[in-house]
Amino acid sequence: MKTTVAFQGEHGAYSEEAIRQHFGQDVETRPCRTFEDIFAEVEQGQADLGAVPVENSTAGSINKSYDLLLDHDLKVHGEILLRVRHNLLVVPSRSGEIRQVRSHPQALAQCESYLNRHKYTAVPWYDTAGSAKDLAADPAEGVAVIASRLAAEVYGLEIVEEGIEDSTNNYTRFFIVGRGEPEHSARSKTSLVFAVPNTPGSLYSALGEFATRQVNLTKLESRPRRNRPWQYVFYLDLDGHWQDPPISSALVALLSRAIFVKLLGSFEAARPLDQADTNGQAELLQI
């Protein structure tokens, strides 16, 4: 039986590309209108898992996804690192007539130098894959779109040029969310969210519980508490599984220092960046 994974957007979205990178081509994908719909589909059993973007290497964290992780009881079952490659697509045989380029505003911004160099007019659209779908349904003269290679395949468009993004280090990180607990992995990461009292040294003391146990923290980010103005929660990623003795000990100690703690999940970590490539080829990152 095929695994069904829900994602936000139209078929051909980068989220769907990430799902196929992770699960293979036999996976069944289920497009959703909103991020909230992804969580609803999984909770109601209409999808086995959901894929939600949580961070982009150039644009930063996707706050909506983190808010939903806090609000819902789904667990993080895995993560995907997708190398985002933007492509210029046209209706076949019309590549010489381009005057206007449509896409999601973020994709247009990530290809700004390319668009300026060719003197194309950027036109914001609701979605990258949606711009490809709409162009295929209504071929407009002089119009191209920026979308994924998968979108070109799905909607029968021609790729004029690949990799037109300004930065080659453009990655999006996705969480795979699902019901229940994922299997224990030897290469695990753990995500959690917590809040501390508004007192001097409270955050320092909370993080110290991990430092004294030699637990490596890979991400720490604050977000406003939506129901309490000027109070914050902290999203934390760390190396290891919550059942590992140093981590479980740190979590028990954190409970005594925090106002609340929610474990988002322990899951298999994505492959390192130099391996997480949609073409399966290693890429040397220049730092």
Secondary structure, DSSP 8 states (H G I E B T S, - for coil): ---EEEEESSTT-HHHHHHHHHH-TT-EEEEESSHHHHHHHHHTTSSSEEEEEEEETTTEE-HHHHHHHHHS--EEEEEEEEE---EEEESTT-GGG--EEEE-HHHHHHTHHHHHHTT-EEEE-S-HHHHHHHHHHS--TTEEEEE-HHHHHHHT-EEEES---S-S--EEEEEEEESS-----SSEEEEEEEE--SSTTHHHHHHHHHHTTT--EEEEEEEE-TTSTT-EEEEEEEES-TTSHHHHHHHHHHHHH-SEEEEEEEEE----TTT--TTS-------
